Amino acid sequence: MIDTLKAIHEKVNFENESLILFYDKNYYQSYPLHWHTAMEIIMPVNNGYTVICDNITYQLRQGDILVIQPNVPHQMPASCVRRFICLASLQPMCSQNMYDCVHALFYPSLLLTPEKDQDLYEKVREQLYSICDEYQSCSRIAELSMYTAILTILTLIGKKIIKSGSMHIEDIEPERQMQTVNFYAIREYINNHYMERLTLEDIAKMSGFSRYHFDRLFKKYSEETFYQYLNKIRINNAVMLLSDSTFPITEIAYKSGFTTISSFIRMFRIHYNCTPSEYRSMYARKTCSNE
């Protein structure tokens, strides 16, 4: 089921630019630790199923439903069990306020069982089966119907949580909001893609928060802004290339993610109080003196 996995980041390949994928699987297969920007719903149909989500182990029984937030690392050991797995991308269809609300309702996942709340469980289960029916129907409005069911599931969960008094969206503290962003995954993504064109807007979208809100949370978490962290990673790579290669300065700049030589030199001065060429000369002299 995992199509594209880099480190532990899965890029969900939605078919034909769809926003939803549904699997009805019963073969023996394990899924290694991974995360993705899609929300995931898992329900074993005819047996138990183990899901490890953000270091929490769920022993799902037949019919139990697990809803996993976007960006949360999870894995499933191999098991011969028929299970429904539904992946839905929330970003294109939801406003920022809606997306923030979904993140704030529960973290990192929500387990629904008939013993915990039979009414909510049965309504969500009904919606999940309707997604299965629509997926198999191949109707022209199947995707619209399935996505409507996803939004209905989130609405049912939200109303129940707010009604129970266990969560007031408007009173959520920044620390709680910060928990809904998987900063380990975000920083790993930056570490692996620093040479590409990365913007605060793109990374904020991955997290599900607005540009301003994500930057504020990132700074609180890492004690530096997103761009400070990104430039630090890029400069560290440049220093390694300056020390251990004969690449021209311009090529090192591009290999480190800088789009212009002037921005590279300016940022290098900020970190090392010298130009890349001066650093390379000083490193060469130091190496010679040690020989």
Backbone as numpy.savetxt, mean C-alpha at the origin, in Angstrom:
# Nx Ny Nz CAx CAy CAz Cx Cy Cz
-2.19 -16.09 -8.03 -3.01 -14.89 -8.03 -2.15 -13.63 -8.03
-0.95 -13.68 -7.40 -0.07 -12.52 -7.39 0.60 -12.40 -8.75
0.33 -11.32 -9.45 0.83 -11.15 -10.81 2.19 -10.50 -10.85
2.34 -9.36 -10.19 3.58 -8.60 -10.23 4.00 -8.26 -8.81
5.13 -8.81 -8.37 5.59 -8.60 -7.00 7.02 -8.11 -7.03
7.25 -6.89 -6.49 8.59 -6.33 -6.35 8.84 -6.11 -4.89
9.87 -6.82 -4.36 10.07 -6.90 -2.90 8.77 -7.48 -2.33
8.04 -6.72 -1.50 6.76 -7.24 -1.02 5.59 -6.41 -1.55
5.88 -5.53 -2.51 4.82 -4.69 -3.08 4.21 -5.38 -4.29
2.93 -5.71 -4.22 2.23 -6.31 -5.35 1.52 -5.23 -6.15
1.74 -5.23 -7.44 0.97 -4.37 -8.33 -0.19 -5.20 -8.86
-1.39 -4.89 -8.41 -2.56 -5.64 -8.83 -2.89 -5.27 -10.27
-2.88 -6.26 -11.14 -3.16 -6.04 -12.55 -4.65 -6.21 -12.83
-5.39 -5.16 -12.61 -6.82 -5.21 -12.90 -7.03 -5.36 -14.41
-7.90 -6.28 -14.79 -8.11 -6.58 -16.20 -8.93 -5.48 -16.87
-8.51 -5.10 -18.09 -9.26 -4.13 -18.90 -9.56 -2.84 -18.14
-8.58 -2.39 -17.34 -8.72 -1.15 -16.57 -9.91 -1.21 -15.60
-10.24 -2.40 -15.17 -11.32 -2.57 -14.19 -10.85 -2.07 -12.83
-11.80 -1.92 -11.90 -11.48 -1.50 -10.54 -11.66 -2.64 -9.54
-12.01 -3.81 -10.03 -12.31 -4.90 -9.12 -11.91 -6.24 -9.73
-11.38 -7.12 -8.89 -11.04 -8.49 -9.28 -11.68 -9.45 -8.29
-12.20 -10.55 -8.81 -12.82 -11.54 -7.93 -12.27 -12.92 -8.29
-11.89 -13.68 -7.25 -11.37 -15.03 -7.45 -12.21 -16.02 -6.63
-12.56 -17.11 -7.27 -13.20 -18.24 -6.59 -12.26 -19.41 -6.79
-11.36 -19.62 -5.81 -10.26 -20.57 -5.98 -10.39 -21.73 -4.99
-9.90 -22.88 -5.41 -9.89 -24.03 -4.50 -8.61 -24.86 -4.64
-7.57 -24.30 -5.29 -6.35 -25.07 -5.44 -5.36 -24.72 -4.32
-4.38 -25.61 -4.16 -3.39 -25.50 -3.09 -2.32 -24.51 -3.50
-2.25 -23.38 -2.83 -1.27 -22.36 -3.18 -1.02 -21.44 -2.00
0.24 -21.09 -1.82 0.60 -20.13 -0.78 0.81 -18.76 -1.40
0.58 -17.71 -0.60 0.79 -16.35 -1.04 1.79 -15.71 -0.08
2.99 -15.36 -0.56 4.02 -14.81 0.33 3.62 -13.43 0.83
4.40 -12.92 1.78 4.13 -11.61 2.34 4.10 -10.56 1.23
3.02 -9.79 1.19 2.85 -8.78 0.15 1.87 -7.71 0.62
1.87 -6.59 -0.07 0.88 -5.55 0.17 0.53 -4.90 -1.16
-0.61 -4.28 -1.21 -1.05 -3.61 -2.43 -1.98 -2.46 -2.05
-2.24 -1.60 -2.98 -3.08 -0.43 -2.71 -4.56 -0.74 -2.78
-4.92 -1.96 -3.15 -6.33 -2.36 -3.21 -6.80 -2.89 -1.86
-8.08 -2.70 -1.56 -8.69 -3.35 -0.42 -8.93 -4.82 -0.78
-8.86 -5.69 0.22 -9.04 -7.12 -0.05 -10.05 -7.72 0.93
-10.93 -8.57 0.39 -11.91 -9.28 1.20 -11.73 -10.78 0.96
-11.59 -11.55 2.04 -11.34 -12.99 1.94 -12.42 -13.74 2.71
-12.98 -14.78 2.10 -13.94 -15.63 2.79 -13.74 -17.08 2.36
-13.29 -17.96 3.28 -13.24 -19.39 2.95 -14.65 -19.96 2.83
-14.88 -20.78 1.82 -16.23 -21.26 1.52 -16.51 -22.64 2.10
-15.52 -23.53 2.07 -15.81 -24.90 2.48 -14.83 -25.47 3.49
-14.01 -24.63 4.09 -13.04 -25.15 5.05 -12.40 -23.97 5.76
-11.47 -24.23 6.67 -10.76 -23.16 7.35 -9.63 -22.61 6.49
-9.18 -21.41 6.81 -8.13 -20.76 6.02 -7.34 -19.82 6.93
-6.01 -19.87 6.83 -5.14 -19.03 7.66 -4.68 -17.81 6.89
-4.85 -16.64 7.50 -4.36 -15.39 6.93 -3.55 -14.67 8.00
-2.34 -14.29 7.67 -1.49 -13.53 8.58 -1.44 -12.10 8.08
-2.01 -11.20 8.85 -2.19 -9.81 8.41 -1.54 -8.87 9.42
-0.48 -8.18 8.98 0.23 -7.25 9.85 0.62 -7.92 11.17
1.17 -9.14 11.05 1.63 -9.95 12.19 0.50 -10.46 13.08
-0.74 -10.33 12.64 -1.88 -10.91 13.35 -2.34 -12.13 12.58
-2.41 -13.28 13.25 -2.81 -14.52 12.60 -4.31 -14.75 12.79
-5.01 -14.88 11.68 -6.44 -15.17 11.71 -6.66 -16.61 11.24
-7.29 -17.41 12.09 -7.69 -18.75 11.70 -9.15 -18.68 11.27
-9.36 -18.38 10.00 -10.71 -18.20 9.51 -11.43 -19.54 9.42
-12.64 -19.57 9.90 -13.47 -20.75 9.74 -14.28 -20.62 8.45
-14.91 -21.67 8.07 -15.77 -21.62 6.89 -16.80 -20.51 7.05
-16.82 -19.59 6.10 -17.81 -18.51 6.12 -17.36 -17.24 6.81
-16.28 -17.29 7.59 -15.78 -16.05 8.20 -15.30 -15.10 7.11
-15.42 -13.80 7.37 -15.06 -12.79 6.37 -14.00 -11.87 6.95
-12.90 -11.71 6.23 -11.82 -10.82 6.66 -11.68 -9.70 5.64
-11.78 -8.45 6.10 -11.62 -7.28 5.25 -10.28 -6.65 5.60
-9.39 -6.52 4.61 -8.03 -6.02 4.83 -7.88 -4.64 4.18
-7.38 -3.69 4.95 -7.18 -2.33 4.46 -6.11 -2.30 3.36
-6.16 -1.30 2.47 -5.07 -1.10 1.52 -3.75 -0.86 2.23
-2.65 -1.28 1.59 -1.27 -1.03 2.04 -0.87 -1.84 3.27
-1.64 -2.84 3.66 -1.33 -3.64 4.84 -0.65 -4.95 4.41
0.57 -5.26 4.91 1.24 -6.51 4.56 0.46 -7.72 5.08
0.32 -8.74 4.24 -0.37 -9.96 4.65 0.13 -11.14 3.82
-0.12 -12.33 4.33 0.28 -13.54 3.62 -0.67 -14.67 3.98
-0.74 -15.68 3.11 -1.60 -16.82 3.32 -0.83 -18.11 3.04
-0.59 -18.95 4.07 0.07 -20.23 3.83 -0.78 -21.12 2.92
-0.12 -22.05 2.25 -0.83 -22.94 1.33 -1.90 -23.75 2.06
-3.05 -23.83 1.44 -4.16 -24.56 2.03 -5.13 -24.96 0.93
-5.61 -26.21 0.97 -6.55 -26.69 -0.03 -7.96 -26.36 0.45
-8.44 -25.21 0.07 -9.76 -24.76 0.52 -10.34 -23.84 -0.55
-11.61 -23.97 -0.81 -12.27 -23.03 -1.71 -12.45 -21.71 -0.97
-12.05 -20.61 -1.59 -12.18 -19.31 -0.93 -12.52 -18.24 -1.96
-13.27 -17.26 -1.50 -13.52 -16.06 -2.28 -12.46 -15.04 -1.91
-11.84 -14.45 -2.91 -10.90 -13.35 -2.69 -11.29 -12.22 -3.62
-11.61 -11.08 -3.04 -12.05 -9.92 -3.82 -11.09 -8.76 -3.59
-10.57 -8.20 -4.68 -9.69 -7.04 -4.62 -10.39 -5.86 -5.27
-10.42 -4.73 -4.57 -11.10 -3.54 -5.10 -10.22 -2.32 -4.93
-10.03 -1.58 -6.01 -9.30 -0.32 -5.95 -10.26 0.78 -5.55
-9.96 1.46 -4.45 -10.85 2.50 -3.96 -10.50 3.88 -4.49
-9.27 4.08 -4.91 -8.78 5.42 -5.21 -9.50 6.13 -6.35
-9.75 5.47 -7.50 -10.36 6.24 -8.61 -11.80 6.67 -8.36
-12.53 5.94 -7.50 -13.96 6.20 -7.35 -14.30 7.01 -6.10
-13.38 7.09 -5.16 -13.68 7.72 -3.87 -13.03 9.10 -3.78
-13.73 10.03 -3.16 -13.14 11.33 -2.85 -12.14 11.14 -1.71
-11.33 12.18 -1.46 -10.35 12.09 -0.39 -11.01 11.89 0.97
-12.13 12.59 1.21 -12.83 12.43 2.48 -13.36 11.01 2.65
-13.89 10.44 1.58 -14.39 9.07 1.64 -13.25 8.10 1.92
-12.12 8.32 1.25 -10.99 7.41 1.42 -10.42 7.50 2.83
-10.31 8.71 3.35 -9.85 8.89 4.73 -10.79 8.20 5.70
-12.08 8.27 5.43 -13.08 7.64 6.30 -12.90 6.14 6.34
-12.69 5.53 5.16 -12.50 4.08 5.09 -11.28 3.67 5.90
-10.18 4.41 5.76 -8.96 4.12 6.51 -9.19 4.23 8.01
-10.00 5.17 8.41 -10.16 5.44 9.83 -11.09 4.45 10.53
-11.90 3.74 9.79 -12.90 2.86 10.42 -12.26 1.71 11.19
-11.26 1.07 10.59 -10.61 -0.06 11.25 -9.21 -0.23 10.68
-8.31 -0.80 11.47 -6.95 -1.02 11.02 -6.34 -2.16 11.84
-5.61 -3.08 11.22 -5.31 -3.18 9.80 -6.36 -3.99 9.02
-7.25 -4.67 9.77 -8.24 -5.52 9.13 -9.44 -5.66 10.06
-10.51 -6.22 9.51 -11.74 -6.40 10.29 -12.26 -7.80 10.03
-12.46 -8.54 11.11 -13.00 -9.90 11.01 -14.49 -9.89 11.31
-15.28 -10.44 10.40 -16.73 -10.51 10.56 -17.15 -11.96 10.73
-17.85 -12.23 11.83 -18.35 -13.57 12.11 -19.80 -13.48 12.56
-20.57 -14.56 12.41 -21.98 -14.52 12.86 -22.11 -14.36 14.37
-21.12 -14.83 15.13 -21.17 -14.70 16.59 -20.94 -13.26 17.02
-20.09 -12.56 16.32 -19.75 -11.20 16.72 -20.88 -10.23 16.43
-21.44 -10.32 15.23 -22.55 -9.44 14.84 -23.27 -10.12 13.67
-24.27 -10.90 13.99 -24.93 -11.72 12.97 -25.58 -10.88 11.88
-26.21 -9.77 12.27 -26.90 -8.94 11.29 -25.92 -8.35 10.28
-24.84 -7.74 10.77 -23.84 -7.17 9.88 -23.19 -8.26 9.03
-22.85 -9.37 9.68 -22.20 -10.47 8.97 -23.05 -10.96 7.81
-24.32 -11.19 8.05 -25.19 -11.73 7.01 -25.36 -10.75 5.86
-25.43 -9.46 6.15 -25.59 -8.46 5.09 -24.32 -8.38 4.23
-23.16 -8.42 4.89 -21.90 -8.37 4.13 -21.73 -9.64 3.32
-22.07 -10.78 3.91 -21.97 -12.06 3.20 -22.88 -12.06 1.97
-24.06 -11.50 2.10 -24.98 -11.42 0.97 -24.38 -10.59 -0.17
-23.76 -9.47 0.18 -23.13 -8.63 -0.83 -21.96 -9.34 -1.51
-21.22 -10.13 -0.73 -20.08 -10.85 -1.28 -20.54 -11.92 -2.29
-21.62 -12.59 -1.96 -22.16 -13.58 -2.90 -22.74 -12.91 -4.14
-23.27 -11.72 -3.97 -23.79 -11.01 -5.15 -22.65 -10.61 -6.08
-21.47 -10.28 -5.50 -20.29 -10.00 -6.32 -19.88 -11.24 -7.10
-19.92 -12.38 -6.44 -19.59 -13.65 -7.10 -20.54 -13.92 -8.26
-21.83 -13.75 -8.03 -22.82 -13.99 -9.09 -22.62 -13.05 -10.27
-22.39 -11.77 -9.99 -22.20 -10.80 -11.06 -20.92 -11.08 -11.84
-19.86 -11.48 -11.14 -18.60 -11.77 -11.80 -18.75 -12.91 -12.80
-19.54 -13.90 -12.42 -19.75 -15.06 -13.29 -20.74 -14.78 -14.41
-21.53 -13.74 -14.27 -22.57 -13.45 -15.25 -22.02 -12.82 -16.53
-20.88 -12.15 -16.43 -20.27 -11.45 -17.56 -21.21 -10.40 -18.15
-22.11 -9.89 -17.36 -23.03 -8.85 -17.80 -22.28 -7.55 -18.09
-22.85 -6.71 -18.94 -22.21 -5.44 -19.26 -22.20 -4.49 -18.06
-23.10 -4.71 -17.13 -23.13 -3.86 -15.93 -22.58 -4.60 -14.72
-21.88 -5.72 -14.97 -21.38 -6.53 -13.85 -20.43 -5.73 -12.96
-19.49 -4.99 -13.57 -18.52 -4.24 -12.77 -19.21 -3.16 -11.94
-20.16 -2.48 -12.54 -20.90 -1.45 -11.81 -21.63 -2.06 -10.62
-22.26 -3.21 -10.84 -22.98 -3.88 -9.76 -22.04 -4.35 -8.66
-20.89 -4.90 -9.05 -19.91 -5.39 -8.07 -19.34 -4.25 -7.24
-19.02 -3.13 -7.91 -18.46 -2.01 -7.18 -19.49 -1.39 -6.25
-20.74 -1.41 -6.67 -21.81 -0.95 -5.78 -21.87 -1.80 -4.53
-21.68 -3.11 -4.70 -21.68 -4.02 -3.55 -20.51 -3.72 -2.61
-19.34 -3.38 -3.18 -18.17 -3.02 -2.35 -18.48 -1.79 -1.51
-19.04 -0.76 -2.14 -19.38 0.47 -1.41 -20.46 0.20 -0.36
-21.38 -0.71 -0.68 -22.42 -1.09 0.30 -21.79 -1.77 1.51
-20.83 -2.65 1.27 -20.13 -3.33 2.37 -19.45 -2.31 3.28
-18.75 -1.35 2.69 -18.06 -0.34 3.49 -19.05 0.54 4.25
-20.17 0.85 3.62 -21.20 1.66 4.28 -21.81 0.92 5.46
-22.09 -0.37 5.28 -22.65 -1.19 6.36 -21.69 -1.24 7.55
-20.42 -1.45 7.26 -19.41 -1.51 8.33 -19.30 -0.17 9.02
-19.24 0.90 8.23 -19.10 2.24 8.82 -20.26 2.61 9.71
-21.47 2.35 9.26 -22.65 2.68 10.06 -22.67 1.89 11.37
-22.29 0.62 11.29 -22.29 -0.22 12.50 -21.25 0.27 13.50
-20.05 0.59 13.02 -18.98 1.03 13.91 -19.33 2.36 14.57
-19.85 3.29 13.78 -20.19 4.60 14.33 -21.38 4.49 15.29
-22.36 3.67 14.93 -23.54 3.49 15.78 -23.17 2.87 17.12
-22.20 1.97 17.09 -21.78 1.30 18.33 -21.00 2.23 19.25
-20.57 3.37 18.69 -19.83 4.33 19.51 -18.38 4.00 19.67
-17.90 2.98 18.95 -16.49 2.60 19.09 -15.57 3.47 18.25
-16.15 4.29 17.36 -15.32 5.14 16.54 -16.10 6.38 16.13
-15.51 7.54 16.33 -16.08 8.80 15.83 -15.07 9.38 14.85
-15.41 9.36 13.58 -14.46 9.73 12.54 -13.87 11.12 12.77
-14.72 12.06 13.21 -14.24 13.43 13.34 -13.29 13.61 14.51
-13.23 12.63 15.42 -12.39 12.77 16.61 -11.11 11.95 16.54
-10.81 11.38 15.39 -9.64 10.52 15.28 -8.36 11.34 15.43
-7.48 10.91 16.31 -6.22 11.61 16.55 -5.24 11.35 15.41
-4.32 12.28 15.17 -3.33 12.07 14.10 -2.54 10.77 14.28
-2.23 10.38 15.53 -1.49 9.15 15.76 -2.26 7.95 15.24
-3.58 7.95 15.44 -4.40 6.85 14.94 -4.43 6.88 13.41
-4.53 8.07 12.83 -4.54 8.18 11.38 -3.20 7.71 10.82
-2.14 8.01 11.53 -0.82 7.63 11.06 -0.68 6.11 11.01
-1.38 5.40 11.90 -1.32 3.95 11.90 -1.88 3.36 10.62
-2.80 4.08 9.97 -3.42 3.54 8.77 -2.53 3.62 7.56
-1.39 4.29 7.66 -0.42 4.32 6.58 0.69 3.33 6.91
0.95 2.40 6.03 2.02 1.45 6.25 3.34 2.10 5.84
4.00 2.79 6.80 5.20 3.53 6.46 6.36 2.62 6.11
6.35 1.40 6.63 7.39 0.44 6.23 7.29 0.19 4.73
6.08 -0.04 4.25 5.88 -0.31 2.83 6.17 0.92 1.99
5.74 2.10 2.46 5.98 3.33 1.72 7.47 3.61 1.59
8.18 3.49 2.69 9.62 3.77 2.65 10.36 2.72 1.81
9.90 1.47 1.87 10.50 0.44 1.04 10.29 0.76 -0.43
9.11 1.24 -0.76 8.83 1.61 -2.14 9.75 2.74 -2.59
9.92 3.75 -1.75 10.82 4.87 -2.08 12.25 4.36 -2.26
12.69 3.49 -1.37 14.04 2.95 -1.44 14.30 2.18 -2.74
13.24 1.55 -3.27 13.37 0.75 -4.49 13.12 1.55 -5.77
12.53 2.74 -5.64 12.14 3.50 -6.84 12.69 4.93 -6.84
13.70 5.21 -6.01 14.20 6.58 -5.89 14.74 7.12 -7.21
15.19 6.23 -8.11 15.75 6.69 -9.38 14.67 7.10 -10.38
13.41 6.84 -10.04 12.30 7.19 -10.91 11.73 8.56 -10.51
10.80 9.05 -11.31 10.17 10.34 -10.99 9.11 10.09 -9.92
9.43 10.44 -8.68 8.50 10.27 -7.57 8.02 11.64 -7.10
6.73 11.77 -6.92 6.19 13.03 -6.40 5.43 12.77 -5.12
5.31 13.79 -4.32 4.55 13.68 -3.08 3.11 13.30 -3.38
2.55 13.84 -4.46 1.17 13.53 -4.82 0.99 12.04 -5.11
1.95 11.44 -5.84 1.85 10.02 -6.19 1.93 9.14 -4.94
2.89 9.43 -4.07 3.06 8.60 -2.87 1.90 8.80 -1.90
1.41 10.03 -1.81 0.25 10.29 -0.96 -0.95 9.50 -1.45
-1.10 9.42 -2.77 -2.22 8.67 -3.34 -2.11 7.20 -2.98
-0.90 6.67 -2.96 -0.70 5.27 -2.56 -1.18 5.05 -1.13
-0.96 6.04 -0.27 -1.31 5.90 1.13 -2.79 6.13 1.39
-3.45 6.83 0.45 -4.87 7.10 0.63 -5.17 8.42 1.31
-4.15 9.27 1.50 -4.35 10.56 2.14 -4.08 11.69 1.15
-4.51 12.88 1.51 -4.23 14.03 0.68 -2.74 14.35 0.75
-2.28 15.16 -0.22 -0.87 15.53 -0.28 -0.42 16.20 1.01
-1.18 17.17 1.48 -0.81 17.91 2.68 -0.83 17.00 3.91
-1.89 16.21 4.03 -2.06 15.38 5.22 -0.98 14.30 5.29
-0.67 13.68 4.14 0.36 12.64 4.14 1.72 13.22 4.49
2.04 14.39 3.94 3.35 15.00 4.23 3.48 15.30 5.72
2.39 15.74 6.33 2.42 16.04 7.77 2.64 14.76 8.59
1.94 13.68 8.20 2.09 12.42 8.92 3.46 11.80 8.68
3.97 11.91 7.45 5.28 11.37 7.14 6.36 12.05 7.99
6.26 13.37 8.10 7.24 14.11 8.90 7.15 13.72 10.37
5.95 13.51 10.87 5.79 13.12 12.27 6.36 11.73 12.51
6.21 10.86 11.51 6.69 9.48 11.66 8.20 9.38 11.53
8.77 10.07 10.55 10.19 9.89 10.24 11.06 11.08 10.63
10.44 12.16 11.17 11.15 13.35 11.59 11.83 14.07 10.42
11.34 13.87 9.22 11.78 14.59 8.04 10.66 14.53 7.01
10.66 15.48 6.10 9.60 15.51 5.10 9.85 14.43 4.05
8.83 14.20 3.25 8.95 13.21 2.17 10.12 13.55 1.26
10.22 14.81 0.83 11.28 15.18 -0.10 12.65 15.17 0.55
12.72 15.47 1.83 13.99 15.36 2.54 14.47 13.90 2.56
13.53 13.00 2.82 13.88 11.57 2.84 14.28 11.10 1.46
13.50 11.47 0.44 13.79 11.05 -0.93 15.15 11.56 -1.38
15.45 12.83 -1.13 16.73 13.40 -1.54 17.89 12.78 -0.78
17.68 12.42 0.46 18.73 11.75 1.24 19.08 10.40 0.61
18.06 9.64 0.22 18.30 8.35 -0.43 19.03 8.54 -1.74
18.62 9.53 -2.51 19.26 9.79 -3.80 20.71 10.22 -3.65
20.98 11.09 -2.69 22.36 11.55 -2.47 23.23 10.40 -1.96
22.69 9.55 -1.10 23.45 8.39 -0.62 23.86 7.49 -1.78
22.95 7.30 -2.73 23.28 6.49 -3.91 24.35 7.18 -4.74
24.23 8.50 -4.88 25.21 9.25 -5.66 26.60 9.15 -5.04
26.68 9.24 -3.73 27.96 9.14 -3.04 28.60 7.77 -3.30
27.80 6.73 -3.27 28.31 5.39 -3.54 28.87 5.30 -4.96
28.17 5.88 -5.93 28.62 5.85 -7.32 29.86 6.71 -7.52
29.92 7.84 -6.84 31.10 8.70 -6.94 32.34 8.02 -6.37
32.14 7.22 -5.34 33.26 6.57 -4.66 33.73 5.31 -5.38
32.80 4.58 -6.00 33.12 3.25 -6.51 32.95 3.09 -8.01
32.82 4.18 -8.76 32.65 4.05 -10.20 33.33 5.21 -10.92
33.41 5.06 -12.23 33.98 6.13 -13.06 32.91 6.77 -13.93
31.64 6.59 -13.55 30.56 7.20 -14.30 30.73 8.72 -14.33
30.40 9.36 -15.44 30.41 10.83 -15.47 29.41 11.39 -14.46
29.64 12.61 -14.00 28.79 13.25 -12.99 27.33 13.32 -13.48
27.16 13.66 -14.74 25.80 13.78 -15.28 25.07 12.44 -15.22
25.77 11.36 -15.56 25.14 10.04 -15.53 24.80 9.62 -14.10
25.67 9.96 -13.16 25.40 9.65 -11.76 24.15 10.39 -11.29
24.01 11.62 -11.73 22.82 12.40 -11.35 21.55 11.70 -11.81
21.54 11.26 -13.07 20.35 10.59 -13.60 20.13 9.23 -12.95
21.20 8.50 -12.71 21.08 7.19 -12.06 20.59 7.32 -10.62
20.73 8.49 -10.04 20.29 8.71 -8.65 18.90 9.34 -8.57
18.30 9.62 -9.71 16.93 10.11 -9.71 16.77 11.60 -9.94
17.87 12.31 -10.16 17.78 13.75 -10.40 17.55 14.00 -11.89
16.67 14.93 -12.20 16.31 15.19 -13.59 17.21 16.23 -14.25
17.91 17.02 -13.45 18.84 18.01 -14.00 20.14 17.99 -13.20
21.22 18.33 -13.87 22.52 18.35 -13.19 22.57 19.47 -12.16
21.88 20.58 -12.44 21.90 21.72 -11.50 21.21 21.35 -10.18
20.08 20.62 -10.25 19.39 20.21 -9.02 20.24 19.21 -8.24
20.96 18.36 -8.96 21.84 17.40 -8.30 22.96 18.11 -7.55
23.61 19.04 -8.20 24.72 19.77 -7.57 24.22 20.58 -6.38
23.09 21.23 -6.55 22.54 22.03 -5.45 22.22 21.16 -4.23
21.60 20.01 -4.46 21.25 19.12 -3.35 22.50 18.51 -2.73
23.51 18.22 -3.56 24.75 17.65 -3.04 25.45 18.66 -2.12
25.43 19.91 -2.51 26.04 20.96 -1.67 25.34 21.03 -0.31
24.03 20.89 -0.31 23.28 20.96 0.94 23.72 19.86 1.89
23.98 18.66 1.36 24.32 17.52 2.21 25.82 17.44 2.54
26.70 17.85 1.60 28.13 17.64 1.80 28.96 18.93 1.71
28.31 20.06 1.48 29.00 21.35 1.43 30.11 21.37 0.39
29.91 20.65 -0.69 30.85 20.65 -1.81 30.13 20.13 -3.03
30.74 20.25 -4.19 30.12 19.72 -5.40 30.45 18.24 -5.55
29.71 17.51 -6.39 30.04 16.09 -6.62 31.47 15.91 -7.15
31.92 16.81 -8.03 33.28 16.70 -8.56 34.32 16.90 -7.46
34.08 17.86 -6.58 35.00 18.10 -5.47 35.02 16.90 -4.53
33.84 16.31 -4.30 33.79 15.13 -3.43 34.59 13.98 -4.04
34.42 13.77 -5.35 35.15 12.67 -6.01 36.66 12.90 -5.92
37.09 14.14 -6.09 38.53 14.45 -6.00 39.05 14.21 -4.59
38.28 14.65 -3.60 38.71 14.44 -2.20 38.75 12.97 -1.86
37.80 12.19 -2.36 37.78 10.76 -2.10 38.98 10.08 -2.75
39.30 10.53 -3.98 40.44 9.96 -4.70 41.74 10.25 -3.96
41.91 11.49 -3.49 43.12 11.86 -2.74 43.22 11.06 -1.46
42.09 10.87 -0.78 42.10 10.11 0.47 42.47 8.67 0.21
41.96 8.11 -0.88 42.27 6.72 -1.23 43.74 6.55 -1.54
44.30 7.52 -2.29 45.71 7.46 -2.64 46.61 7.56 -1.42
46.22 8.43 -0.49 47.04 8.62 0.71 47.05 7.39 1.61
46.02 6.56 1.49 45.92 5.36 2.33 46.63 4.18 1.72
47.02 4.32 0.46 47.71 3.19 -0.19 49.19 3.15 0.17
